[in-house]
Amino acid sequence: MGKGYYMVRAMLSRKEDLDVFFNKNVVAIGWSSVDLTKINDIDTLRQKVREAYYNNESVAPQTVGRNLNEVARFKGIKQGDYIVVPYWNTIALACAEK
């Protein structure tokens, strides 16, 4: 299997958000209540995120499904995969180093 290509946005693209990417060399997502490093099984991960964030009916099922798929894709980033980060009117490129 070849290299993967991922686009990861820096939350609201504020200076503070982008500093995390560029100064600390970290790509992160917003589901901080679930420790992605501790869960290797994708189905278990999806269930934990669902329980932590989508345990009521206030979010449309389509949105829940899309977000759970996003978590699974993020977890699937492998060493050597390419990451594109929109950066104001340009982009920044990175290579995953897990």
N, C-alpha and C positions, 0 to 999 in steps of 0.2 A: 504494500500500500504506500502511495506517495505522500508527500507533505500535504498538510492541511493549511488552509488559508482562512483566517477568522478576522472579522471586524469587531472591535470592542470599543464601545464609547465610554468616555470618562464622565459618568454620571451626568451632571448638568454642564459639563465643559467649563466650569469655573477654574480660575487659576489654582485654587487649592486642590481641586480634583485632578487636574493635569499634573500638578507637582507630585502626586502619589505615583503616577505612571513614570514620569521622567526622572525624578530625583531619587526615588527608591527602587526603580526598576520592577514595579509590581503591577500586574494586571489583576483587577479584582472585580467582583460582581456584588450586587446589592443584597444578597440573601445572607447577611452576617449572623443570623441566629442559628444557622446550620453550618457546622464545620465540615466543609467539603473534603478536607484532607483526611478525615477520619472514616469516610464512607466510600468504599470502592465499587459497590454494586449499584448500578444506575437505577434500578427499580426501587431499591431502598432509599437512595438519595432523593428521587422524585417524590416518594411518599413522605419523607421527612420535611421536605420543602413545602409540600402540600399541607401537611399538618401545621407547620409553623406559620404559614402565610395565607393559605387559601382554605381555611377550615369553615368558612361560612359562605353564604350564597351572594355576597355583595359584589363579587367579581364574576364577569361573564365567563362561562365555560371555555369559550374560544381563547380568551386571554390567559386563563389558567393553563390550558394545554400548550399554548405558544411559549409561555414563561417556563414551564417545566421542560419543554424541549430545549430551550435556551440553556438551562442549567446543565442538561445532559451534554450538550455540545461543548459548553465551557469545560466541563469535567474531562471531556475527551481530548483536550489539547495535549499534544505530545511534544517532547523535546524535538526541536528542529522545525516545528510548524511555524508558519509566518502569521504575524498579527499586524493588522492595520488599525491605527488609531486616528480618527478624524481629529485634526488639531487646527482650530480656527478655520482659516481658508486654505489649509494644506492638509497633508496627512503625515503621520509618523509611522515608520516601519520598525518592527521588532521580530526577533526570532526567539521562540520559547526555549527555556533552559531548565525546566523542572528539576 
